[in-house]
Amino acid sequence: MLKKQRQKNIHYFDTTNLRKQLRDEELKIYNAQAYKQEDLVMYLIADFDERTASPSMLWNKMNSLGRRIPLTSVRRAMSVLTRDGHLVKTSRQRQGEYGKSEYMWKRVTNNYQYS
């Protein structure tokens, strides 16, 4: 059921306003990349205490594993996963990568289906 629901939602955020110019094949590629990023967030967040992490914590973990993903893409993935009920934003905060406070998110589902 989650797999079908996930395919209906757009996971690629068109921040450059190119959606009308993209071919269907390109949009499918961008959505597939977004799914992989979401999978990585769900996989890595399980390694943190209480399955709770901030975007910067996950981004740093990805970088240490050689995965060069923009921090904004990590934030996008976390937003989609929150929207879909897999993560929940907590009231806890920590200092982020650029010195600003950022919230922590917690993994709340065990039935996540990886792409």
Secondary structure, 3 states (H helix, E strand, C coil): CHHHHHHHCCCCCCCCCCCCCCCHHHHHHHHHHHHHHHHHHHHHHCCCHHHEECHHHHHHHHHHCCCCCCHHHHHHHHHHHHHCCCEEEEEEEEECCCCCEEEEEEECCCCCCCC
